[in-house]
């Protein structure tokens, strides 16, 4: 029944007086996906105009996302498929931090001869990679995505946006 997106419960206690039981809701993959999309929706670095971004803020935001994804991976109720997806998203944020880095010297080493700044290049790569996961999570679990976050989901033959057309 897990595959049907049903909410699961765990028995946590039984009372002997007037017959009763205590239940605790268990998170399923849909709930974990909802939490991931909500968290990513708050990462302005994923959808804000490149020219308005500040390197230090992006690195801080990426590190927060990595931490929160790690916390969600610790949920024992999630499937191995969900854990693998979360690890992949976390890896994209880690790669972004490694690429951008906090060092000003690193910026000088990576200046493009074509005039593109390394932050914009790294953000573009992160948005493209994470956007695929966002679209797949939303489609697999029938979840809504904010307009801002949906802006980074690639439209591959309409596979994502067809679902939201009226």
N, C-alpha and C positions, 0 to 999 in steps of 0.2 A: 504494500500500500504506500510505501514511501515514494515510489515513483509517481504517484498520482498527486503529490503535493499536499497530502493530508497532514494536519497538525498531529503530532505525536505527544503522548502524555506518559509520565512515569508515576507509578504508585509510590508515594512517600510516607504514608501512614494509614493506619486503620484504627477506628475508635470502636470500643466494645459496647458503650452505652447505647444510645439510639444509633442504630447501624449507620456507619458512615465511613468514608474514605477520603484521604487527602491526595490530591494529584498535583504534579508539577508539569508544566508545559516543557516539552523538549524541542529544541530548535531543529528544524529540518533544513535542507539545502535552500529551500525558497526563502526562509527567514534569514539565513546567513547571506544569501544573495541580496536581499532587500537592505540589510545593514551595510553591505559593501557599497551598493549603489548610493545610499544616503551619505556615507562617508566620502566617497569619491565626488559626489555632487557638491561637497563643501570645499573641495580642492580647486580654488579659482585658477591655479596654475594650469589646470587641464583645459580651461575654456576661455580664459580672459585674453584680451588682445596682447600679443607678444610685446608690443612697445610699452605696455604698462607694467611689465613684470620686473622684479628686482631679484637678482641672483640669490641673495641671502634669504629672502622670504621663500623663494621656490625650494631651496635646499631644506629649510625648516619644514615646509609643508610636505615635502617628499619624505622626510624622516618621520613625521607624524603619521603619514599614510602607511609607511612600512611597519611602524609599531602597531597601529590599529589592525592591519592585516594579520600580523603575527598573533594578536590576541584572538582574532576570529578563527585562525587556524588551530588554536588550542581547544576549540570547542569539540568535545568528543562525539557530538551528535552528527557532525558533518561527514559526508561521504569522502572517500579517498579522491574521487573526481573533483569535488569542491576544493579539497585541500591542495590538489595539484594546480587548480586554476588560481587560487589565492597565492600560492608560491610563485607562480609565473608573474602575476601582477606585482607582487612584492619585489621580485627580481628586476622588473622594469624600473621601479622607483629606485632601487639600489644602483642600477646601472646609470640612471640619470644623475644621482648624487656623485657617483664615481667620475662621471664625465664632466660635470660642471665643477665640482670640487670647491672648497672654500678659499683656495689660494689664488691671489691676484697674479702670481707668476704663471700659473696654469693658463690663465686667460691669454696672456701674451704668447705662450707657446702654441696655442690653438687658434690664433686669429686666421681667418680664412682669407686667401688672396682675392676672393671675390666680394669681400665686404660684408659677408653675413656674420653676425655675431654668434659665438658658440652657444649662448643661452637659447636663442631662437631655434637653432638647429637641434639642440638637445630636447627642448620642449616639443618641437614638431615630431621628433621620433617618439618621445614618451606618449604624446597624445595619440599618435597613430597606433601604437602597440596596445595601449590601455583601451582605446576606443573599440577595438575588436572584442576585447573581453567584456566590455560594458554591453555591447550589442548582443553578444551571445548569452550573457547572464540574464538580460532583460527578456530575450526571446525564449530561452529555455524555461524560465520560471514565470513567464507572463507578468512581468513587472513594468511599471511605468518608469520613465527616465525623464529627468528635468530637461527643459528645452536647451539649457546651456550645455549640459552633459551630452545630450543627443547630438550636439553639433560636432563632436569628435568621433562619432560612430561612422565608420565608412559605409557608404551606400553601395553595396555590392549587388548589382542587379535588383535593387529594391528589396532585398531580403529582410531588412530591418524596418524600413519605413512603411512597407505595405501593411504591416500589422496595425499601424496607427492611423491609416487613412480612413476617413469616414465614408 
